[in-house]
Amino acid sequence: MVEGRAPEGGKRLLVLGAGPGQLGLLEAARLRGLHVIAVDRNPAAPGFRFADRRAIVSVEDETSIDRLAAAERVDGVIAPGTDFPVAIAARVADRLALPHPLDPASAQLAVSKLRQRERFAEAGVPHARYETCSTLREAEAAAQRLGYPCVVKAPDRQGQKGLALPAGPEELEDAFALALEEARSNMVLVEEHVPGRELTVNAFSVDGYFQPLTVTDRVVAEPPAFGVALAHVWPSEASPDEVGSAVRVAAVAAEALGIREGPTYTQVLIRGEMVPGSLPGTGGAVVGELAARLGGGHDAELCAAALGVDLNELALSAALGEPIEEEALLPSNETGGACVRFLVAPPGALLEVEGLGEADKSECVNWVRIYREPGFVFGPLRHGSDRAGAVLAVGDSREHALERAARAADRIRFATVAPEALVSLGGSPSQPAEPASGAA
């Protein structure tokens, strides 16, 4: 028996995804002693090290996942950290009569940006104005009505794939082409850009009761990496009224989608004025997107560090149909501040990561995670998947946590070279080259 793994006969869990967004849950499952089967199409996915069995299968291949779940006789299936497989997990669980926090209909609503917005409109949940477009001409007309800058996105993607913020008509054609190329359908969303503070509401529901946990500030990159989170910081700098409005709008959004059990991750924008026709108590808060899963930016680990509430453990219990006690949702050791700061490597093929041990032992740093192995080729930062790693730090205040995370990040250097400088065999430099070491 491998240390930390489940003995023969233990509960068996199928986890859809083994990338950075699933690391926390996979580690929690291993510590719990579950027998974990992890699915990911990337053989080098970092989460595979926590699995008893790895399946090199796309998390979007529903037929193969269905067969795998049946063959492995799993007790539960979960899709943390990424949207599209959330609906697959719910359908597989339904077909195999497994416990699951989401019914297939609610899960399908949650993974479609378009269907979400349709339900929000019906229920009076404040959200940005939008139009669906299948041609550039339609997109141009929509952008004129909604105003520039506007948001152009694929309605069925995440991680900033197919997402752009054209500042004017001259940038719209490229933005539309990008979104259409990434979309699974022949449709693109053109959406009103809502300026203001970006918050994330991490919550957990039990029997229809929506328990808000961490409300964090979402620090994002500038275009062309529009929407990519560089940090999640708790507590938010928003006023108590703004935080209250964000929680209220996240709760009514979950209710509108029929989500009564399990984790939700809701991005909320504070626009400063109430949207006409919105439900009472939502103030100037506007829903950007809701995901019926754990956040993919180590939000569960941040919640545990900030409040002592183990969101990963709660999600595991929900996936396995285990009862959840009220006490498990209540803060137990609230700290002054906590943050996840993401690391960005300079473009090129990764040779090595320097300073990791020093950073990991830094004061108030809970952990440092590096997502990629030597030989991986980094491109410029455009999507969430382009990030190289993350630091989780705590402190007496949010400012203290940010400072500690920044100090740890400054100690880490990614040594990279141009990809052509690597020999195809062995991954070593083909000739002496000066590595481009960049602080994250």
C-alpha positions in Angstrom: 0.0 0.0 0.0 1.3 3.4 -0.9 1.7 5.8 2.0 -1.3 8.1 2.4 -3.5 6.1 0.0 -6.7 4.2 0.6 -6.6 0.6 1.6 -8.3 -1.9 -0.7 -12.1 -1.5 -0.2 -11.9 2.2 0.7 -14.1 4.9 -0.9 -13.2 5.5 -4.5 -13.4 9.0 -6.0 -13.2 10.0 -9.6 -11.7 13.5 -10.0 -12.1 15.3 -13.4 -8.9 17.3 -13.9 -5.4 17.0 -12.4 -4.1 20.5 -13.2 -3.2 23.5 -11.0 -6.9 24.1 -10.3 -7.4 20.6 -8.8 -4.2 20.4 -6.7 -5.8 21.4 -3.4 -8.7 18.9 -3.6 -6.5 16.1 -4.8 -4.1 16.6 -1.9 -7.0 16.7 0.5 -8.4 13.5 -1.0 -5.1 11.7 -0.5 -4.7 12.9 3.1 -8.2 11.6 3.8 -7.2 8.2 2.5 -9.6 8.0 -0.5 -8.7 5.9 -3.5 -8.4 8.5 -6.2 -8.7 8.1 -9.9 -7.7 11.3 -11.6 -8.6 12.2 -15.2 -6.5 14.6 -17.4 -5.4 14.6 -21.0 -2.0 16.0 -19.9 0.4 13.2 -18.8 2.5 15.8 -16.9 -0.5 17.3 -15.0 0.9 18.2 -11.5 -2.1 16.7 -9.6 -1.4 13.2 -10.8 1.2 12.8 -8.0 -1.8 12.7 -5.5 -3.7 10.0 -7.4 -3.7 6.2 -7.0 -4.6 5.9 -10.7 -4.2 8.3 -13.5 -6.3 8.2 -16.7 -5.0 10.1 -19.7 -8.4 11.2 -20.9 -9.8 14.6 -21.7 -12.1 15.9 -19.0 -14.5 16.7 -21.9 -14.7 13.1 -23.1 -18.0 12.2 -21.4 -18.3 8.7 -23.0 -14.8 7.6 -21.7 -15.4 9.2 -18.3 -18.8 7.3 -18.1 -17.1 4.0 -18.8 -14.2 4.7 -16.5 -16.6 5.6 -13.6 -18.5 2.4 -14.1 -15.4 0.2 -14.5 -13.8 1.6 -11.4 -17.0 1.3 -9.3 -16.5 4.8 -7.9 -18.4 6.1 -4.9 -18.4 9.6 -6.2 -17.3 11.9 -9.0 -16.2 15.6 -8.8 -15.1 18.3 -11.1 -13.3 21.0 -9.1 -11.5 24.0 -10.5 -12.8 24.0 -14.1 -16.3 24.6 -15.5 -17.1 22.4 -18.5 -16.7 19.0 -16.7 -19.0 20.1 -13.9 -22.0 19.2 -16.0 -20.4 15.9 -17.1 -19.7 14.9 -13.5 -23.4 15.6 -12.6 -24.7 13.5 -15.6 -22.3 10.6 -14.9 -23.3 10.6 -11.2 -27.0 10.7 -12.2 -26.6 7.8 -14.7 -24.8 5.7 -12.1 -27.1 6.6 -9.2 -24.2 8.1 -7.3 -24.6 10.9 -4.7 -23.9 14.4 -6.2 -24.5 17.9 -5.0 -25.9 19.1 -8.4 -28.7 17.8 -10.5 -27.8 17.6 -14.3 -30.1 20.5 -15.2 -28.6 23.0 -12.7 -25.1 21.9 -13.6 -25.8 22.5 -17.3 -27.1 26.0 -16.5 -23.9 26.7 -14.4 -21.5 25.8 -17.2 -23.1 28.0 -19.9 -22.5 31.7 -19.7 -25.5 32.3 -22.0 -28.0 30.1 -20.2 -26.8 31.6 -16.9 -27.6 35.1 -18.1 -31.0 34.0 -19.4 -31.9 32.7 -16.0 -30.5 35.8 -14.2 -32.7 38.0 -16.4 -35.8 35.9 -15.6 -35.1 36.0 -11.9 -34.1 39.6 -11.6 -30.5 38.9 -10.7 -28.3 41.9 -11.7 -25.8 41.2 -14.4 -24.1 43.0 -17.2 -26.2 43.8 -20.4 -25.3 41.5 -23.2 -26.2 40.4 -26.7 -25.6 37.2 -28.6 -23.9 37.5 -32.0 -23.1 35.1 -34.8 -21.6 37.5 -37.3 -19.2 40.4 -37.1 -21.9 42.8 -38.3 -24.1 41.7 -35.4 -21.2 42.2 -33.0 -20.5 45.7 -34.3 -24.2 46.7 -33.8 -24.2 45.2 -30.3 -21.0 47.0 -29.4 -22.5 50.3 -30.6 -25.5 49.8 -28.4 -23.6 48.6 -25.3 -20.7 51.1 -25.7 -17.0 50.8 -25.8 -15.0 49.3 -24.2 -17.0 46.2 -24.3 -16.4 42.5 -23.4 -16.3 39.9 -26.1 -16.3 36.3 -25.0 -16.9 32.7 -26.0 -20.1 31.7 -24.0 -18.8 28.2 -23.2 -15.2 28.7 -22.2 -13.3 29.7 -19.1 -9.8 30.7 -18.1 -9.9 33.8 -20.4 -10.0 31.7 -23.5 -11.8 33.7 -26.2 -12.0 36.7 -23.9 -11.1 40.3 -25.0 -11.8 43.9 -24.1 -11.9 45.9 -27.4 -11.5 49.6 -26.6 -13.0 50.7 -29.9 -14.4 49.5 -33.3 -10.8 49.0 -34.7 -10.2 46.2 -32.2 -13.6 44.5 -32.4 -12.9 42.3 -35.5 -9.9 40.6 -33.9 -11.8 40.1 -30.6 -14.8 38.6 -32.4 -12.6 36.3 -34.4 -10.8 35.1 -31.3 -14.1 34.4 -29.4 -15.7 32.6 -32.3 -12.6 30.5 -32.8 -12.6 29.4 -29.1 -16.4 28.9 -28.9 -17.9 25.5 -29.0 -20.9 26.9 -30.9 -21.3 29.5 -33.6 -22.2 32.2 -31.1 -20.3 34.9 -29.3 -21.3 37.1 -26.4 -20.8 40.9 -26.6 -21.3 42.3 -23.1 -21.3 45.6 -21.3 -18.1 46.4 -19.6 -18.8 47.1 -15.9 -16.0 49.1 -14.4 -15.4 48.9 -10.7 -14.0 46.6 -8.0 -13.9 42.8 -8.7 -14.8 40.5 -5.8 -15.1 36.8 -5.5 -17.6 35.2 -3.2 -16.7 31.7 -2.2 -19.6 29.9 -0.5 -21.1 26.5 0.3 -24.7 25.5 0.3 -26.3 22.8 2.4 -30.0 21.9 1.9 -30.6 25.3 0.2 -28.8 27.3 2.9 -26.2 29.5 1.3 -23.2 30.0 3.6 -20.8 32.8 2.4 -17.2 32.2 3.4 -14.4 34.3 1.9 -15.1 37.5 0.0 -11.9 38.4 -1.7 -10.5 41.1 -3.9 -9.6 39.8 -7.4 -6.5 41.6 -8.6 -6.4 41.2 -12.4 -3.9 41.8 -15.2 -4.1 44.4 -17.8 -5.0 43.6 -21.5 -4.0 41.6 -23.4 -4.2 39.4 -20.4 -7.7 40.8 -19.6 -9.4 39.0 -16.8 -6.4 36.9 -15.6 -6.2 36.9 -11.8 -2.8 37.9 -10.4 -3.9 37.6 -6.8 -6.9 36.9 -4.5 -6.7 38.9 -1.3 -8.8 38.6 1.9 -10.4 40.5 3.4 -11.7 42.7 0.7 -11.1 46.4 0.8 -14.8 46.9 -0.2 -17.1 48.6 2.3 -19.3 46.4 4.5 -22.3 47.5 2.5 -20.5 46.5 -0.8 -19.5 43.1 0.7 -23.1 42.6 1.8 -24.4 43.4 -1.6 -21.9 41.0 -3.2 -22.9 38.2 -0.9 -26.6 38.9 -1.6 -26.2 38.8 -5.3 -24.1 35.6 -5.2 -26.9 34.0 -3.1 -29.7 34.9 -5.4 -27.6 33.9 -8.4 -27.1 30.4 -7.0 -30.8 30.2 -6.2 -31.7 31.2 -9.7 -29.7 28.4 -11.1 -31.2 25.9 -8.7 -28.0 25.2 -6.8 -28.9 24.0 -3.3 -25.9 21.9 -2.4 -22.1 22.2 -2.6 -19.6 25.0 -3.4 -20.1 28.0 -5.5 -17.5 30.5 -6.8 -19.1 33.8 -7.9 -17.3 36.7 -9.5 -19.1 40.0 -8.6 -18.5 43.5 -9.9 -19.3 46.6 -7.8 -20.6 49.3 -10.1 -21.8 51.8 -7.6 -25.4 52.1 -8.7 -28.3 49.6 -8.6 -29.3 47.9 -11.8 -32.9 48.8 -12.6 -35.3 45.9 -12.0 -32.8 44.0 -9.7 -33.8 42.2 -6.6 -33.8 44.2 -3.3 -30.6 44.1 -1.3 -28.2 43.7 -4.3 -27.1 47.4 -4.3 -24.6 48.1 -7.0 -23.4 44.5 -7.2 -23.5 42.8 -10.6 -22.8 39.1 -11.2 -20.0 38.5 -13.7 -20.1 34.7 -13.6 -21.1 31.9 -11.2 -19.3 28.5 -11.1 -20.8 25.6 -9.3 -17.5 24.3 -8.1 -14.4 25.2 -6.1 -12.5 28.2 -7.4 -9.5 27.2 -9.6 -7.2 29.7 -8.0 -6.5 27.9 -4.7 -9.6 29.7 -3.2 -10.4 26.7 -1.0 -6.9 26.7 0.5 -7.1 30.5 1.0 -10.5 29.9 2.8 -8.8 27.4 5.1 -5.9 29.7 5.9 -8.2 32.7 6.5 -11.1 31.2 8.3 -10.2 27.6 9.2 -13.1 26.4 7.0 -11.9 23.4 4.9 -13.7 23.9 1.6 -11.9 21.0 0.0 -13.1 18.7 2.7 -16.6 20.0 2.4 -16.6 19.4 -1.4 -15.3 15.9 -0.9 -18.1 15.1 1.6 -20.7 16.5 -0.9 -19.3 14.4 -3.7 -19.5 11.3 -1.6 -23.0 12.0 -0.2 -21.8 12.3 3.4 -23.6 14.5 5.9 -22.2 17.9 6.6 -22.4 19.3 10.1 -23.2 23.0 10.6 -20.0 23.4 12.6 -17.9 22.6 9.5 -19.2 25.8 7.9 -18.3 28.1 10.7 -15.0 30.0 11.0 -12.8 28.6 13.6 -9.4 30.4 13.5 -9.8 33.6 11.5 -6.6 35.4 10.7 -6.0 39.0 9.9 -5.3 38.6 6.2 -4.5 36.0 3.6 -3.7 36.1 -0.1 -2.9 33.9 -3.1 -0.3 35.5 -5.3 0.3 33.9 -8.7 3.7 33.6 -10.3 4.5 34.5 -13.9 7.6 33.2 -15.7 9.3 34.9 -18.6 8.6 33.4 -22.0 10.8 30.5 -23.0 11.6 26.9 -22.1 12.0 26.3 -18.4 15.4 25.2 -17.3 15.0 25.4 -13.5 13.3 27.2 -10.7 15.7 28.9 -8.3 15.0 30.1 -4.7 12.0 27.8 -4.2 13.3 26.4 -0.9 14.0 29.9 0.5 10.6 31.2 -0.6 8.8 28.2 0.9 10.4 28.8 4.3 9.6 32.5 4.3 7.7 34.0 7.3 4.0 33.6 7.1 4.1 31.6 3.8 1.9 28.5 4.0 3.2 27.0 0.7 4.6 27.7 -2.7 3.4 25.7 -5.7 5.1 25.5 -9.0 2.9 24.1 -11.8 5.5 23.2 -14.5 8.5 20.9 -14.9 11.7 21.8 -16.7 11.3 21.7 -20.4 7.8 23.3 -20.4 7.6 26.2 -22.7 6.0 29.4 -21.3 4.4 31.9 -23.6 3.4 35.4 -22.8 0.7 35.8 -20.1 -2.7 35.6 -21.9 -4.8 33.1 -20.0 -5.0 31.6 -16.5 -3.2 28.5 -17.7 -0.1 30.6 -18.6 0.6 31.2 -14.9 3.7 29.4 -13.5 2.7 28.9 -9.9 1.4 30.5 -6.7 2.2 31.5 -3.2 -0.2 31.4 -0.3 0.6 33.7 2.6 -1.1 34.9 5.8 -0.6 37.9 8.0 -1.9 40.2 10.7 -3.7 42.2 8.0 -4.3 42.0 4.3 -1.4 44.3 3.7 0.9 42.1 5.8 -0.2 39.0 3.9 0.4 40.8 0.5 3.8 41.9 1.7 4.8 38.4 2.8 3.6 36.9 -0.5 5.5 39.5 -2.5 8.7 38.8 -0.6 8.4 35.1 -1.2 7.6 35.6 -4.9 10.7 37.9 -5.3 12.9 35.0 -4.1 11.7 32.8 -6.9 13.3 33.0 -10.3 12.3 31.0 -13.4 15.4 30.4 -15.6 14.2 30.0 -19.2 15.8 29.9 -22.6 14.4 30.2 -26.1 12.8 26.8 -27.1 15.2 26.3 -30.0 18.1 26.3 -27.5 16.9 22.9 -26.2 17.9 19.6 -27.7 14.9 17.6 -28.7 16.3 14.7 -26.8 16.9 15.1 -23.1 15.7 18.7 -22.9 19.2 20.1 -22.2 20.5 23.3 -23.9 21.9 22.6 -27.4 24.4 25.3 -26.9 25.5 27.6 -24.2 22.7 30.2 -23.7 22.1 32.9 -21.3 18.9 32.0 -19.3 16.2 34.7 -18.9 15.7 34.7 -15.2 12.6 36.6 -14.3 11.1 37.3 -10.9 7.5 36.3 -10.8 
